[in-house]
Amino acid sequence: MSAYIVIDLTVKDAEKLSKYSAAAPATLAKFKGEFLTKGKTQSLHGAAPFQNKAVLQFPDKESALSWYNSPEYQELIDLRNAGMDSQFHLVV
């Protein structure tokens, strides 16, 4: 069963976020992950503390968690946190 990582984010530093966004996709392939969509959001109901959203798809929960915890992705965490405020959610 597919698993999804949904990322809520607001840009803090566009240059650092651009570097993160350029590096992150290469970390997905090993885990058969892919970007489904990313962009600005419009809240249809309730508060929306973040301005953007990204959705990643993986073949299963284990692949999603393995990607997030992988050394390749973990190396990008400082750059990610400098570039954006975010929350990552696993949906299975």
HTML snippet that shows the backbone in 3Dmol.js (N, CA, C, O; Angstrom):
<script src="https://3Dmol.org/build/3Dmol-min.js"></script>
<div id="view" style="width:600px;height:400px;position:relative"></div>
<script>
const pdb = `
ATOM      1  N   MET A   1       0.837  -1.179   0.000  1.00  0.00           N
ATOM      2  CA  MET A   1       0.000   0.000   0.000  1.00  0.00           C
ATOM      3  C   MET A   1       0.885   1.247   0.000  1.00  0.00           C
ATOM      4  O   MET A   1       1.836   1.338   0.777  1.00  0.00           O
ATOM      5  N   SER A   2       0.577   2.188  -0.856  1.00  0.00           N
ATOM      6  CA  SER A   2       1.363   3.422  -0.933  1.00  0.00           C
ATOM      7  C   SER A   2       1.328   4.189   0.374  1.00  0.00           C
ATOM      8  O   SER A   2       0.357   4.127   1.128  1.00  0.00           O
ATOM      9  N   ALA A   3       2.405   4.912   0.625  1.00  0.00           N
ATOM     10  CA  ALA A   3       2.503   5.819   1.766  1.00  0.00           C
ATOM     11  C   ALA A   3       2.891   7.184   1.230  1.00  0.00           C
ATOM     12  O   ALA A   3       3.564   7.297   0.206  1.00  0.00           O
ATOM     13  N   TYR A   4       2.462   8.207   1.927  1.00  0.00           N
ATOM     14  CA  TYR A   4       2.703   9.577   1.486  1.00  0.00           C
ATOM     15  C   TYR A   4       3.343  10.375   2.611  1.00  0.00           C
ATOM     16  O   TYR A   4       3.017  10.192   3.784  1.00  0.00           O
ATOM     17  N   ILE A   5       4.245  11.248   2.244  1.00  0.00           N
ATOM     18  CA  ILE A   5       4.759  12.237   3.181  1.00  0.00           C
ATOM     19  C   ILE A   5       4.254  13.578   2.681  1.00  0.00           C
ATOM     20  O   ILE A   5       4.555  14.011   1.569  1.00  0.00           O
ATOM     21  N   VAL A   6       3.473  14.220   3.544  1.00  0.00           N
ATOM     22  CA  VAL A   6       2.902  15.518   3.226  1.00  0.00           C
ATOM     23  C   VAL A   6       3.689  16.559   4.015  1.00  0.00           C
ATOM     24  O   VAL A   6       3.831  16.457   5.233  1.00  0.00           O
ATOM     25  N   ILE A   7       4.185  17.539   3.319  1.00  0.00           N
ATOM     26  CA  ILE A   7       5.032  18.565   3.925  1.00  0.00           C
ATOM     27  C   ILE A   7       4.314  19.902   3.853  1.00  0.00           C
ATOM     28  O   ILE A   7       3.979  20.388   2.773  1.00  0.00           O
ATOM     29  N   ASP A   8       4.085  20.486   5.018  1.00  0.00           N
ATOM     30  CA  ASP A   8       3.559  21.842   5.109  1.00  0.00           C
ATOM     31  C   ASP A   8       4.754  22.749   5.331  1.00  0.00           C
ATOM     32  O   ASP A   8       5.602  22.459   6.175  1.00  0.00           O
ATOM     33  N   LEU A   9       4.837  23.851   4.582  1.00  0.00           N
ATOM     34  CA  LEU A   9       6.021  24.691   4.717  1.00  0.00           C
ATOM     35  C   LEU A   9       5.750  26.149   4.414  1.00  0.00           C
ATOM     36  O   LEU A   9       4.841  26.503   3.663  1.00  0.00           O
ATOM     37  N   THR A  10       6.574  26.978   5.026  1.00  0.00           N
ATOM     38  CA  THR A  10       6.630  28.403   4.734  1.00  0.00           C
ATOM     39  C   THR A  10       8.096  28.754   4.514  1.00  0.00           C
ATOM     40  O   THR A  10       8.955  28.390   5.317  1.00  0.00           O
ATOM     41  N   VAL A  11       8.370  29.448   3.444  1.00  0.00           N
ATOM     42  CA  VAL A  11       9.741  29.817   3.077  1.00  0.00           C
ATOM     43  C   VAL A  11      10.290  30.841   4.072  1.00  0.00           C
ATOM     44  O   VAL A  11       9.645  31.844   4.376  1.00  0.00           O
ATOM     45  N   LYS A  12      11.512  30.558   4.575  1.00  0.00           N
ATOM     46  CA  LYS A  12      12.245  31.506   5.426  1.00  0.00           C
ATOM     47  C   LYS A  12      13.379  32.161   4.645  1.00  0.00           C
ATOM     48  O   LYS A  12      13.607  33.365   4.766  1.00  0.00           O
ATOM     49  N   ASP A  13      14.083  31.372   3.851  1.00  0.00           N
ATOM     50  CA  ASP A  13      15.234  31.850   3.088  1.00  0.00           C
ATOM     51  C   ASP A  13      15.177  31.175   1.718  1.00  0.00           C
ATOM     52  O   ASP A  13      15.498  29.995   1.583  1.00  0.00           O
ATOM     53  N   ALA A  14      14.769  31.928   0.717  1.00  0.00           N
ATOM     54  CA  ALA A  14      14.542  31.362  -0.618  1.00  0.00           C
ATOM     55  C   ALA A  14      15.795  30.741  -1.227  1.00  0.00           C
ATOM     56  O   ALA A  14      15.706  29.719  -1.906  1.00  0.00           O
ATOM     57  N   GLU A  15      16.954  31.340  -0.995  1.00  0.00           N
ATOM     58  CA  GLU A  15      18.201  30.803  -1.566  1.00  0.00           C
ATOM     59  C   GLU A  15      18.533  29.443  -0.956  1.00  0.00           C
ATOM     60  O   GLU A  15      18.890  28.509  -1.674  1.00  0.00           O
ATOM     61  N   LYS A  16      18.416  29.332   0.358  1.00  0.00           N
ATOM     62  CA  LYS A  16      18.703  28.053   1.014  1.00  0.00           C
ATOM     63  C   LYS A  16      17.658  27.009   0.657  1.00  0.00           C
ATOM     64  O   LYS A  16      17.983  25.836   0.474  1.00  0.00           O
ATOM     65  N   LEU A  17      16.406  27.431   0.558  1.00  0.00           N
ATOM     66  CA  LEU A  17      15.360  26.492   0.168  1.00  0.00           C
ATOM     67  C   LEU A  17      15.589  25.998  -1.252  1.00  0.00           C
ATOM     68  O   LEU A  17      15.331  24.831  -1.549  1.00  0.00           O
ATOM     69  N   SER A  18      16.066  26.857  -2.124  1.00  0.00           N
ATOM     70  CA  SER A  18      16.365  26.452  -3.499  1.00  0.00           C
ATOM     71  C   SER A  18      17.462  25.394  -3.527  1.00  0.00           C
ATOM     72  O   SER A  18      17.370  24.429  -4.287  1.00  0.00           O
ATOM     73  N   LYS A  19      18.490  25.563  -2.715  1.00  0.00           N
ATOM     74  CA  LYS A  19      19.564  24.563  -2.631  1.00  0.00           C
ATOM     75  C   LYS A  19      19.033  23.237  -2.096  1.00  0.00           C
ATOM     76  O   LYS A  19      19.372  22.173  -2.614  1.00  0.00           O
ATOM     77  N   TYR A  20      18.203  23.302  -1.061  1.00  0.00           N
ATOM     78  CA  TYR A  20      17.587  22.096  -0.503  1.00  0.00           C
ATOM     79  C   TYR A  20      16.721  21.411  -1.564  1.00  0.00           C
ATOM     80  O   TYR A  20      16.802  20.197  -1.753  1.00  0.00           O
ATOM     81  N   SER A  21      15.897  22.197  -2.250  1.00  0.00           N
ATOM     82  CA  SER A  21      14.986  21.650  -3.258  1.00  0.00           C
ATOM     83  C   SER A  21      15.733  21.017  -4.426  1.00  0.00           C
ATOM     84  O   SER A  21      15.230  20.084  -5.052  1.00  0.00           O
ATOM     85  N   ALA A  22      16.916  21.514  -4.717  1.00  0.00           N
ATOM     86  CA  ALA A  22      17.727  20.931  -5.790  1.00  0.00           C
ATOM     87  C   ALA A  22      18.359  19.616  -5.356  1.00  0.00           C
ATOM     88  O   ALA A  22      18.552  18.723  -6.181  1.00  0.00           O
ATOM     89  N   ALA A  23      18.684  19.485  -4.071  1.00  0.00           N
ATOM     90  CA  ALA A  23      19.377  18.288  -3.571  1.00  0.00           C
ATOM     91  C   ALA A  23      18.424  17.178  -3.132  1.00  0.00           C
ATOM     92  O   ALA A  23      18.753  16.001  -3.278  1.00  0.00           O
ATOM     93  N   ALA A  24      17.276  17.519  -2.609  1.00  0.00           N
ATOM     94  CA  ALA A  24      16.371  16.518  -2.021  1.00  0.00           C
ATOM     95  C   ALA A  24      15.880  15.447  -3.000  1.00  0.00           C
ATOM     96  O   ALA A  24      15.849  14.277  -2.619  1.00  0.00           O
ATOM     97  N   PRO A  25      15.495  15.776  -4.236  1.00  0.00           N
ATOM     98  CA  PRO A  25      14.979  14.735  -5.127  1.00  0.00           C
ATOM     99  C   PRO A  25      15.931  13.561  -5.350  1.00  0.00           C
ATOM    100  O   PRO A  25      15.477  12.427  -5.502  1.00  0.00           O
ATOM    101  N   ALA A  26      17.220  13.806  -5.373  1.00  0.00           N
ATOM    102  CA  ALA A  26      18.185  12.718  -5.581  1.00  0.00           C
ATOM    103  C   ALA A  26      18.157  11.702  -4.447  1.00  0.00           C
ATOM    104  O   ALA A  26      18.560  10.554  -4.638  1.00  0.00           O
ATOM    105  N   THR A  27      17.687  12.104  -3.272  1.00  0.00           N
ATOM    106  CA  THR A  27      17.643  11.181  -2.141  1.00  0.00           C
ATOM    107  C   THR A  27      16.438  10.257  -2.206  1.00  0.00           C
ATOM    108  O   THR A  27      16.379   9.281  -1.457  1.00  0.00           O
ATOM    109  N   LEU A  28      15.492  10.528  -3.062  1.00  0.00           N
ATOM    110  CA  LEU A  28      14.255   9.744  -3.143  1.00  0.00           C
ATOM    111  C   LEU A  28      14.399   8.442  -3.931  1.00  0.00           C
ATOM    112  O   LEU A  28      13.767   7.442  -3.593  1.00  0.00           O
ATOM    113  N   ALA A  29      15.220   8.448  -4.971  1.00  0.00           N
ATOM    114  CA  ALA A  29      15.280   7.326  -5.924  1.00  0.00           C
ATOM    115  C   ALA A  29      15.548   5.987  -5.261  1.00  0.00           C
ATOM    116  O   ALA A  29      14.896   4.994  -5.584  1.00  0.00           O
ATOM    117  N   LYS A  30      16.493   5.949  -4.344  1.00  0.00           N
ATOM    118  CA  LYS A  30      16.866   4.705  -3.668  1.00  0.00           C
ATOM    119  C   LYS A  30      15.668   4.065  -2.952  1.00  0.00           C
ATOM    120  O   LYS A  30      15.641   2.853  -2.741  1.00  0.00           O
ATOM    121  N   PHE A  31      14.690   4.882  -2.583  1.00  0.00           N
ATOM    122  CA  PHE A  31      13.534   4.413  -1.822  1.00  0.00           C
ATOM    123  C   PHE A  31      12.264   4.393  -2.667  1.00  0.00           C
ATOM    124  O   PHE A  31      11.161   4.223  -2.148  1.00  0.00           O
ATOM    125  N   LYS A  32      12.435   4.569  -3.977  1.00  0.00           N
ATOM    126  CA  LYS A  32      11.333   4.575  -4.939  1.00  0.00           C
ATOM    127  C   LYS A  32      10.292   5.636  -4.600  1.00  0.00           C
ATOM    128  O   LYS A  32       9.091   5.444  -4.792  1.00  0.00           O
ATOM    129  N   GLY A  33      10.793   6.766  -4.086  1.00  0.00           N
ATOM    130  CA  GLY A  33       9.916   7.881  -3.770  1.00  0.00           C
ATOM    131  C   GLY A  33       9.865   8.864  -4.912  1.00  0.00           C
ATOM    132  O   GLY A  33      10.790   8.939  -5.720  1.00  0.00           O
ATOM    133  N   GLU A  34       8.775   9.625  -4.980  1.00  0.00           N
ATOM    134  CA  GLU A  34       8.649  10.635  -6.015  1.00  0.00           C
ATOM    135  C   GLU A  34       7.798  11.801  -5.517  1.00  0.00           C
ATOM    136  O   GLU A  34       6.910  11.634  -4.681  1.00  0.00           O
ATOM    137  N   PHE A  35       8.094  12.990  -6.057  1.00  0.00           N
ATOM    138  CA  PHE A  35       7.269  14.161  -5.790  1.00  0.00           C
ATOM    139  C   PHE A  35       5.996  14.033  -6.598  1.00  0.00           C
ATOM    140  O   PHE A  35       6.051  13.809  -7.808  1.00  0.00           O
ATOM    141  N   LEU A  36       4.855  14.169  -5.955  1.00  0.00           N
ATOM    142  CA  LEU A  36       3.590  14.194  -6.688  1.00  0.00           C
ATOM    143  C   LEU A  36       3.194  15.615  -7.028  1.00  0.00           C
ATOM    144  O   LEU A  36       2.741  15.896  -8.138  1.00  0.00           O
ATOM    145  N   THR A  37       3.365  16.511  -6.066  1.00  0.00           N
ATOM    146  CA  THR A  37       3.008  17.906  -6.298  1.00  0.00           C
ATOM    147  C   THR A  37       3.645  18.783  -5.235  1.00  0.00           C
ATOM    148  O   THR A  37       3.984  18.314  -4.149  1.00  0.00           O
ATOM    149  N   LYS A  38       3.805  20.047  -5.553  1.00  0.00           N
ATOM    150  CA  LYS A  38       4.236  21.037  -4.577  1.00  0.00           C
ATOM    151  C   LYS A  38       3.797  22.401  -5.054  1.00  0.00           C
ATOM    152  O   LYS A  38       3.746  22.664  -6.256  1.00  0.00           O
ATOM    153  N   GLY A  39       3.477  23.276  -4.102  1.00  0.00           N
ATOM    154  CA  GLY A  39       3.070  24.622  -4.472  1.00  0.00           C
ATOM    155  C   GLY A  39       2.316  25.314  -3.361  1.00  0.00           C
ATOM    156  O   GLY A  39       2.173  24.786  -2.259  1.00  0.00           O
ATOM    157  N   LYS A  40       1.838  26.500  -3.669  1.00  0.00           N
ATOM    158  CA  LYS A  40       1.071  27.294  -2.714  1.00  0.00           C
ATOM    159  C   LYS A  40      -0.274  26.631  -2.471  1.00  0.00           C
ATOM    160  O   LYS A  40      -0.835  25.984  -3.355  1.00  0.00           O
ATOM    161  N   THR A  41      -0.786  26.806  -1.243  1.00  0.00           N
ATOM    162  CA  THR A  41      -2.074  26.213  -0.897  1.00  0.00           C
ATOM    163  C   THR A  41      -3.107  27.306  -0.631  1.00  0.00           C
ATOM    164  O   THR A  41      -2.778  28.450  -0.317  1.00  0.00           O
ATOM    165  N   GLN A  42      -4.349  26.909  -0.768  1.00  0.00           N
ATOM    166  CA  GLN A  42      -5.473  27.770  -0.423  1.00  0.00           C
ATOM    167  C   GLN A  42      -6.333  26.994   0.558  1.00  0.00           C
ATOM    168  O   GLN A  42      -6.854  25.930   0.223  1.00  0.00           O
ATOM    169  N   SER A  43      -6.484  27.512   1.753  1.00  0.00           N
ATOM    170  CA  SER A  43      -7.285  26.830   2.761  1.00  0.00           C
ATOM    171  C   SER A  43      -8.767  26.949   2.421  1.00  0.00           C
ATOM    172  O   SER A  43      -9.276  28.046   2.191  1.00  0.00           O
ATOM    173  N   LEU A  44      -9.441  25.822   2.392  1.00  0.00           N
ATOM    174  CA  LEU A  44     -10.880  25.813   2.148  1.00  0.00           C
ATOM    175  C   LEU A  44     -11.654  25.749   3.459  1.00  0.00           C
ATOM    176  O   LEU A  44     -12.841  26.073   3.502  1.00  0.00           O
ATOM    177  N   HIS A  45     -10.973  25.326   4.539  1.00  0.00           N
ATOM    178  CA  HIS A  45     -11.610  25.263   5.849  1.00  0.00           C
ATOM    179  C   HIS A  45     -10.534  25.251   6.923  1.00  0.00           C
ATOM    180  O   HIS A  45      -9.573  24.488   6.822  1.00  0.00           O
ATOM    181  N   GLY A  46     -10.673  26.057   7.920  1.00  0.00           N
ATOM    182  CA  GLY A  46      -9.758  26.053   9.059  1.00  0.00           C
ATOM    183  C   GLY A  46      -8.508  26.888   8.834  1.00  0.00           C
ATOM    184  O   GLY A  46      -8.247  27.404   7.747  1.00  0.00           O
ATOM    185  N   ALA A  47      -7.752  26.994   9.915  1.00  0.00           N
ATOM    186  CA  ALA A  47      -6.513  27.772   9.886  1.00  0.00           C
ATOM    187  C   ALA A  47      -5.453  27.052   9.056  1.00  0.00           C
ATOM    188  O   ALA A  47      -5.387  25.823   9.037  1.00  0.00           O
ATOM    189  N   ALA A  48      -4.640  27.828   8.383  1.00  0.00           N
ATOM    190  CA  ALA A  48      -3.559  27.278   7.565  1.00  0.00           C
ATOM    191  C   ALA A  48      -2.268  28.012   7.922  1.00  0.00           C
ATOM    192  O   ALA A  48      -1.947  29.037   7.322  1.00  0.00           O
ATOM    193  N   PRO A  49      -1.531  27.487   8.898  1.00  0.00           N
ATOM    194  CA  PRO A  49      -0.328  28.194   9.344  1.00  0.00           C
ATOM    195  C   PRO A  49       0.827  28.175   8.340  1.00  0.00           C
ATOM    196  O   PRO A  49       1.771  28.954   8.473  1.00  0.00           O
ATOM    197  N   PHE A  50       0.765  27.308   7.353  1.00  0.00           N
ATOM    198  CA  PHE A  50       1.823  27.222   6.348  1.00  0.00           C
ATOM    199  C   PHE A  50       1.277  27.649   4.989  1.00  0.00           C
ATOM    200  O   PHE A  50       0.094  27.471   4.698  1.00  0.00           O
ATOM    201  N   GLN A  51       2.153  28.212   4.164  1.00  0.00           N
ATOM    202  CA  GLN A  51       1.731  28.770   2.880  1.00  0.00           C
ATOM    203  C   GLN A  51       1.843  27.804   1.709  1.00  0.00           C
ATOM    204  O   GLN A  51       1.214  28.014   0.672  1.00  0.00           O
ATOM    205  N   ASN A  52       2.640  26.745   1.863  1.00  0.00           N
ATOM    206  CA  ASN A  52       2.904  25.821   0.756  1.00  0.00           C
ATOM    207  C   ASN A  52       2.784  24.383   1.234  1.00  0.00           C
ATOM    208  O   ASN A  52       2.786  24.101   2.432  1.00  0.00           O
ATOM    209  N   LYS A  53       2.680  23.486   0.269  1.00  0.00           N
ATOM    210  CA  LYS A  53       2.586  22.065   0.576  1.00  0.00           C
ATOM    211  C   LYS A  53       3.312  21.280  -0.500  1.00  0.00           C
ATOM    212  O   LYS A  53       3.343  21.676  -1.665  1.00  0.00           O
ATOM    213  N   ALA A  54       3.893  20.162  -0.095  1.00  0.00           N
ATOM    214  CA  ALA A  54       4.485  19.215  -1.038  1.00  0.00           C
ATOM    215  C   ALA A  54       4.003  17.823  -0.642  1.00  0.00           C
ATOM    216  O   ALA A  54       3.792  17.543   0.538  1.00  0.00           O
ATOM    217  N   VAL A  55       3.834  16.964  -1.624  1.00  0.00           N
ATOM    218  CA  VAL A  55       3.384  15.593  -1.370  1.00  0.00           C
ATOM    219  C   VAL A  55       4.347  14.637  -2.066  1.00  0.00           C
ATOM    220  O   VAL A  55       4.579  14.731  -3.272  1.00  0.00           O
ATOM    221  N   LEU A  56       4.900  13.718  -1.282  1.00  0.00           N
ATOM    222  CA  LEU A  56       5.791  12.675  -1.786  1.00  0.00           C
ATOM    223  C   LEU A  56       5.083  11.341  -1.692  1.00  0.00           C
ATOM    224  O   LEU A  56       4.334  11.104  -0.744  1.00  0.00           O
ATOM    225  N   GLN A  57       5.306  10.468  -2.653  1.00  0.00           N
ATOM    226  CA  GLN A  57       4.714   9.133  -2.631  1.00  0.00           C
ATOM    227  C   GLN A  57       5.813   8.088  -2.581  1.00  0.00           C
ATOM    228  O   GLN A  57       6.840   8.210  -3.248  1.00  0.00           O
ATOM    229  N   PHE A  58       5.577   7.051  -1.772  1.00  0.00           N
ATOM    230  CA  PHE A  58       6.486   5.911  -1.632  1.00  0.00           C
ATOM    231  C   PHE A  58       5.670   4.634  -1.774  1.00  0.00           C
ATOM    232  O   PHE A  58       4.453   4.651  -1.587  1.00  0.00           O
ATOM    233  N   PRO A  59       6.332   3.523  -2.104  1.00  0.00           N
ATOM    234  CA  PRO A  59       5.587   2.269  -2.268  1.00  0.00           C
ATOM    235  C   PRO A  59       4.929   1.777  -0.980  1.00  0.00           C
ATOM    236  O   PRO A  59       3.903   1.099  -1.024  1.00  0.00           O
ATOM    237  N   ASP A  60       5.524   2.120   0.171  1.00  0.00           N
ATOM    238  CA  ASP A  60       4.987   1.640   1.445  1.00  0.00           C
ATOM    239  C   ASP A  60       5.554   2.476   2.594  1.00  0.00           C
ATOM    240  O   ASP A  60       6.447   3.301   2.403  1.00  0.00           O
ATOM    241  N   LYS A  61       5.017   2.244   3.777  1.00  0.00           N
ATOM    242  CA  LYS A  61       5.417   2.992   4.967  1.00  0.00           C
ATOM    243  C   LYS A  61       6.906   2.834   5.263  1.00  0.00           C
ATOM    244  O   LYS A  61       7.579   3.807   5.602  1.00  0.00           O
ATOM    245  N   GLU A  62       7.418   1.618   5.139  1.00  0.00           N
ATOM    246  CA  GLU A  62       8.820   1.354   5.443  1.00  0.00           C
ATOM    247  C   GLU A  62       9.752   2.147   4.529  1.00  0.00           C
ATOM    248  O   GLU A  62      10.771   2.670   4.980  1.00  0.00           O
ATOM    249  N   SER A  63       9.406   2.235   3.257  1.00  0.00           N
ATOM    250  CA  SER A  63      10.229   3.012   2.311  1.00  0.00           C
ATOM    251  C   SER A  63      10.221   4.490   2.670  1.00  0.00           C
ATOM    252  O   SER A  63      11.258   5.151   2.611  1.00  0.00           O
ATOM    253  N   ALA A  64       9.057   5.009   3.042  1.00  0.00           N
ATOM    254  CA  ALA A  64       8.950   6.423   3.417  1.00  0.00           C
ATOM    255  C   ALA A  64       9.798   6.723   4.644  1.00  0.00           C
ATOM    256  O   ALA A  64      10.539   7.706   4.668  1.00  0.00           O
ATOM    257  N   LEU A  65       9.691   5.881   5.657  1.00  0.00           N
ATOM    258  CA  LEU A  65      10.468   6.094   6.881  1.00  0.00           C
ATOM    259  C   LEU A  65      11.961   5.889   6.636  1.00  0.00           C
ATOM    260  O   LEU A  65      12.789   6.610   7.193  1.00  0.00           O
ATOM    261  N   SER A  66      12.298   4.923   5.815  1.00  0.00           N
ATOM    262  CA  SER A  66      13.711   4.692   5.497  1.00  0.00           C
ATOM    263  C   SER A  66      14.302   5.890   4.766  1.00  0.00           C
ATOM    264  O   SER A  66      15.445   6.271   5.019  1.00  0.00           O
ATOM    265  N   TRP A  67      13.526   6.487   3.857  1.00  0.00           N
ATOM    266  CA  TRP A  67      14.007   7.692   3.178  1.00  0.00           C
ATOM    267  C   TRP A  67      14.248   8.813   4.183  1.00  0.00           C
ATOM    268  O   TRP A  67      15.322   9.415   4.207  1.00  0.00           O
ATOM    269  N   TYR A  68      13.240   9.089   5.017  1.00  0.00           N
ATOM    270  CA  TYR A  68      13.361  10.216   5.941  1.00  0.00           C
ATOM    271  C   TYR A  68      14.553  10.047   6.880  1.00  0.00           C
ATOM    272  O   TYR A  68      15.236  11.020   7.200  1.00  0.00           O
ATOM    273  N   ASN A  69      14.799   8.833   7.314  1.00  0.00           N
ATOM    274  CA  ASN A  69      15.876   8.562   8.269  1.00  0.00           C
ATOM    275  C   ASN A  69      17.220   8.239   7.611  1.00  0.00           C
ATOM    276  O   ASN A  69      18.205   7.997   8.308  1.00  0.00           O
ATOM    277  N   SER A  70      17.267   8.233   6.287  1.00  0.00           N
ATOM    278  CA  SER A  70      18.496   7.875   5.583  1.00  0.00           C
ATOM    279  C   SER A  70      19.594   8.921   5.813  1.00  0.00           C
ATOM    280  O   SER A  70      19.302  10.105   5.978  1.00  0.00           O
ATOM    281  N   PRO A  71      20.840   8.485   5.821  1.00  0.00           N
ATOM    282  CA  PRO A  71      21.946   9.436   5.963  1.00  0.00           C
ATOM    283  C   PRO A  71      21.942  10.503   4.858  1.00  0.00           C
ATOM    284  O   PRO A  71      22.285  11.659   5.107  1.00  0.00           O
ATOM    285  N   GLU A  72      21.557  10.112   3.647  1.00  0.00           N
ATOM    286  CA  GLU A  72      21.536  11.048   2.526  1.00  0.00           C
ATOM    287  C   GLU A  72      20.556  12.195   2.789  1.00  0.00           C
ATOM    288  O   GLU A  72      20.869  13.362   2.552  1.00  0.00           O
ATOM    289  N   TYR A  73      19.360  11.839   3.285  1.00  0.00           N
ATOM    290  CA  TYR A  73      18.389  12.894   3.566  1.00  0.00           C
ATOM    291  C   TYR A  73      18.747  13.657   4.832  1.00  0.00           C
ATOM    292  O   TYR A  73      18.602  14.878   4.880  1.00  0.00           O
ATOM    293  N   GLN A  74      19.206  12.963   5.845  1.00  0.00           N
ATOM    294  CA  GLN A  74      19.541  13.622   7.105  1.00  0.00           C
ATOM    295  C   GLN A  74      20.631  14.675   6.926  1.00  0.00           C
ATOM    296  O   GLN A  74      20.679  15.645   7.683  1.00  0.00           O
ATOM    297  N   GLU A  75      21.499  14.503   5.944  1.00  0.00           N
ATOM    298  CA  GLU A  75      22.531  15.509   5.655  1.00  0.00           C
ATOM    299  C   GLU A  75      21.921  16.836   5.207  1.00  0.00           C
ATOM    300  O   GLU A  75      22.575  17.875   5.294  1.00  0.00           O
ATOM    301  N   LEU A  76      20.687  16.813   4.731  1.00  0.00           N
ATOM    302  CA  LEU A  76      20.028  18.019   4.229  1.00  0.00           C
ATOM    303  C   LEU A  76      19.187  18.743   5.281  1.00  0.00           C
ATOM    304  O   LEU A  76      18.660  19.823   5.012  1.00  0.00           O
ATOM    305  N   ILE A  77      19.057  18.168   6.462  1.00  0.00           N
ATOM    306  CA  ILE A  77      18.155  18.714   7.473  1.00  0.00           C
ATOM    307  C   ILE A  77      18.514  20.148   7.867  1.00  0.00           C
ATOM    308  O   ILE A  77      17.625  20.995   7.950  1.00  0.00           O
ATOM    309  N   ASP A  78      19.785  20.439   8.109  1.00  0.00           N
ATOM    310  CA  ASP A  78      20.168  21.802   8.499  1.00  0.00           C
ATOM    311  C   ASP A  78      19.829  22.800   7.391  1.00  0.00           C
ATOM    312  O   ASP A  78      19.337  23.894   7.667  1.00  0.00           O
ATOM    313  N   LEU A  79      20.088  22.426   6.151  1.00  0.00           N
ATOM    314  CA  LEU A  79      19.759  23.288   5.026  1.00  0.00           C
ATOM    315  C   LEU A  79      18.244  23.464   4.920  1.00  0.00           C
ATOM    316  O   LEU A  79      17.760  24.572   4.688  1.00  0.00           O
ATOM    317  N   ARG A  80      17.504  22.379   5.089  1.00  0.00           N
ATOM    318  CA  ARG A  80      16.039  22.434   5.061  1.00  0.00           C
ATOM    319  C   ARG A  80      15.527  23.395   6.122  1.00  0.00           C
ATOM    320  O   ARG A  80      14.714  24.273   5.830  1.00  0.00           O
ATOM    321  N   ASN A  81      15.997  23.233   7.345  1.00  0.00           N
ATOM    322  CA  ASN A  81      15.513  24.056   8.449  1.00  0.00           C
ATOM    323  C   ASN A  81      15.903  25.519   8.301  1.00  0.00           C
ATOM    324  O   ASN A  81      15.192  26.398   8.788  1.00  0.00           O
ATOM    325  N   ALA A  82      17.013  25.793   7.641  1.00  0.00           N
ATOM    326  CA  ALA A  82      17.411  27.175   7.382  1.00  0.00           C
ATOM    327  C   ALA A  82      16.541  27.798   6.287  1.00  0.00           C
ATOM    328  O   ALA A  82      16.306  29.006   6.287  1.00  0.00           O
ATOM    329  N   GLY A  83      16.070  26.976   5.365  1.00  0.00           N
ATOM    330  CA  GLY A  83      15.295  27.476   4.236  1.00  0.00           C
ATOM    331  C   GLY A  83      13.808  27.581   4.459  1.00  0.00           C
ATOM    332  O   GLY A  83      13.123  28.354   3.790  1.00  0.00           O
ATOM    333  N   MET A  84      13.292  26.782   5.424  1.00  0.00           N
ATOM    334  CA  MET A  84      11.847  26.796   5.611  1.00  0.00           C
ATOM    335  C   MET A  84      11.450  26.367   7.015  1.00  0.00           C
ATOM    336  O   MET A  84      12.161  25.611   7.678  1.00  0.00           O
ATOM    337  N   ASP A  85      10.300  26.866   7.452  1.00  0.00           N
ATOM    338  CA  ASP A  85       9.599  26.320   8.600  1.00  0.00           C
ATOM    339  C   ASP A  85       8.712  25.227   8.034  1.00  0.00           C
ATOM    340  O   ASP A  85       8.068  25.426   7.004  1.00  0.00           O
ATOM    341  N   SER A  86       8.670  24.073   8.692  1.00  0.00           N
ATOM    342  CA  SER A  86       7.905  22.978   8.086  1.00  0.00           C
ATOM    343  C   SER A  86       7.418  21.975   9.111  1.00  0.00           C
ATOM    344  O   SER A  86       7.891  21.912  10.246  1.00  0.00           O
ATOM    345  N   GLN A  87       6.451  21.195   8.656  1.00  0.00           N
ATOM    346  CA  GLN A  87       5.985  20.005   9.368  1.00  0.00           C
ATOM    347  C   GLN A  87       5.904  18.896   8.321  1.00  0.00           C
ATOM    348  O   GLN A  87       5.402  19.109   7.217  1.00  0.00           O
ATOM    349  N   PHE A  88       6.397  17.721   8.675  1.00  0.00           N
ATOM    350  CA  PHE A  88       6.318  16.547   7.804  1.00  0.00           C
ATOM    351  C   PHE A  88       5.327  15.569   8.423  1.00  0.00           C
ATOM    352  O   PHE A  88       5.386  15.300   9.623  1.00  0.00           O
ATOM    353  N   HIS A  89       4.421  15.041   7.615  1.00  0.00           N
ATOM    354  CA  HIS A  89       3.401  14.107   8.085  1.00  0.00           C
ATOM    355  C   HIS A  89       3.456  12.841   7.245  1.00  0.00           C
ATOM    356  O   HIS A  89       3.517  12.906   6.018  1.00  0.00           O
ATOM    357  N   LEU A  90       3.434  11.700   7.902  1.00  0.00           N
ATOM    358  CA  LEU A  90       3.356  10.413   7.208  1.00  0.00           C
ATOM    359  C   LEU A  90       1.891  10.004   7.138  1.00  0.00           C
ATOM    360  O   LEU A  90       1.206   9.954   8.159  1.00  0.00           O
ATOM    361  N   VAL A  91       1.412   9.710   5.932  1.00  0.00           N
ATOM    362  CA  VAL A  91       0.038   9.278   5.730  1.00  0.00           C
ATOM    363  C   VAL A  91       0.069   7.876   5.126  1.00  0.00           C
ATOM    364  O   VAL A  91       0.625   7.667   4.048  1.00  0.00           O
ATOM    365  N   VAL A  92      -0.532   6.923   5.829  1.00  0.00           N
ATOM    366  CA  VAL A  92      -0.558   5.541   5.328  1.00  0.00           C
ATOM    367  C   VAL A  92      -1.972   5.010   5.282  1.00  0.00           C
ATOM    368  O   VAL A  92      -2.190   3.865   4.888  1.00  0.00           O
TER     369      VAL A  92
END
`;
const viewer = $3Dmol.createViewer("view");
viewer.addModel(pdb, "pdb");
viewer.setStyle({}, {cartoon: {color: "spectrum"}});
viewer.zoomTo();
viewer.render();
</script>
